[in-house]
């Protein structure tokens, strides 16, 4: 996720992204000391069922939905990260994502002319993005 240390509100929002989990249930999960979808995915269903008073079958249904939600969250996060890093709209960041640029590191490895062609954007603009990404990646090492 984008947040380095998730606040209670962020955690509750994350839980509520799963169909069938409302704010009341999200709070019950939080009070059961579950702090992420990954933790919920690995919970002992029978114990959680007794602890929060929800049927085991319902909890299992939530758990089945988690992998897709995690992918969706990663996509949303990568779009926000690229948008913020490059100071571009989320629509353009989504275009980057759609052509295979999933992170700043991925961007740093792109060929400017090919990426510009895929995005139907000026090579000069794309080259600036790639240079910025390469600088960022080098500084992180």
C-alpha positions in Angstrom: 0.0 0.0 0.0 0.9 3.6 -0.4 0.9 4.3 3.4 4.0 3.3 5.3 2.2 3.0 8.6 -1.5 2.5 8.1 -3.9 4.5 10.4 -6.9 2.9 11.9 -9.1 4.7 9.3 -6.9 3.4 6.4 -7.2 -0.1 7.7 -11.0 0.1 8.0 -11.2 1.5 4.5 -9.1 -1.3 3.2 -11.4 -3.9 4.8 -14.5 -2.2 3.4 -13.2 -2.7 -0.2 -14.3 -6.3 0.2 -17.9 -6.8 -0.8 -19.9 -7.7 2.3 -17.7 -5.9 4.8 -19.3 -2.7 6.1 -17.8 -0.3 8.6 -19.2 -2.2 11.6 -17.6 -5.5 10.5 -14.4 -3.7 9.5 -14.2 -2.3 13.1 -14.8 -5.8 14.5 -11.9 -7.1 12.4 -9.8 -4.3 13.6 -10.7 -5.0 17.2 -9.8 -8.6 16.6 -6.3 -7.3 15.9 -6.4 -7.9 12.2 -4.5 -5.0 10.4 -4.5 -5.9 6.7 -6.2 -8.0 4.1 -3.1 -10.2 4.1 -3.6 -10.9 7.8 -7.3 -11.6 7.1 -6.4 -13.9 4.3 -4.3 -16.0 6.7 -6.6 -16.0 9.7 -7.9 -19.1 11.3 -11.5 -18.9 10.2 -13.1 -20.8 13.1 -11.5 -18.6 15.7 -12.3 -15.4 13.9 -15.9 -16.6 13.4 -16.3 -17.1 17.2 -14.5 -13.8 18.0 -16.6 -11.5 15.8 -19.9 -13.5 15.5 -19.8 -14.0 11.8 -20.5 -17.3 10.0 -17.4 -19.2 8.8 -18.8 -19.4 5.3 -19.1 -15.6 5.1 -15.5 -15.1 6.3 -14.4 -17.7 3.7 -16.2 -15.7 1.0 -14.4 -12.6 2.0 -11.1 -14.4 2.0 -11.8 -15.7 -1.6 -12.2 -12.1 -2.7 -8.9 -10.8 -1.2 -6.4 -11.7 -4.0 -8.4 -9.7 -6.6 -8.7 -6.8 -4.2 -5.0 -6.8 -3.5 -4.3 -6.7 -7.3 -6.8 -3.8 -7.6 -5.1 -1.9 -4.7 -1.7 -2.4 -6.2 -2.8 -1.0 -9.6 -4.4 2.0 -7.9 -1.3 2.6 -5.8 1.0 2.3 -8.8 -1.1 4.8 -10.7 -1.0 7.3 -7.8 2.8 6.8 -7.3 3.5 7.4 -11.0 1.1 10.4 -11.2 2.7 12.0 -8.1 6.3 11.2 -9.1 6.0 12.6 -12.7 3.5 15.3 -11.8 1.0 14.0 -14.4 -2.7 13.2 -14.4 -3.9 9.9 -13.1 -5.2 9.3 -16.7 -1.7 9.5 -18.1 -0.3 7.4 -15.3 -3.0 4.8 -16.1 -1.9 4.8 -19.7 1.7 4.1 -18.5 0.3 1.3 -16.4 -1.6 -0.1 -19.4 1.5 -0.3 -21.6 3.4 -2.2 -18.9 5.0 0.5 -16.8 4.2 -0.7 -13.3 6.7 1.3 -11.2 9.4 4.0 -11.3 11.9 1.3 -11.7 10.0 -0.1 -14.8 9.9 3.4 -16.2 13.7 3.8 -15.8 14.2 0.7 -17.9 12.0 1.8 -20.9 13.2 2.8 -24.3 12.0 6.4 -24.9 11.0 6.1 -28.5 9.1 2.9 -28.0 7.3 4.1 -25.0 6.5 7.4 -26.6 5.0 5.5 -29.6 2.9 3.3 -27.3 1.6 6.3 -25.4 1.2 8.5 -28.5 3.2 11.2 -26.7 6.2 13.3 -27.7 9.6 11.5 -27.3 11.0 14.5 -25.5 8.4 14.3 -22.7 8.9 10.6 -22.3 12.7 11.0 -22.3 12.4 13.5 -19.4 10.3 11.0 -17.4 12.8 8.2 -18.0 15.7 10.4 -17.0 13.9 11.4 -13.8 13.1 7.7 -13.0 16.8 6.7 -13.7 18.0 9.4 -11.3 15.6 8.3 -8.7 16.5 4.6 -9.0 20.3 5.4 -8.8 19.7 7.5 -5.7 17.9 4.7 -4.0 20.9 2.3 -4.4 
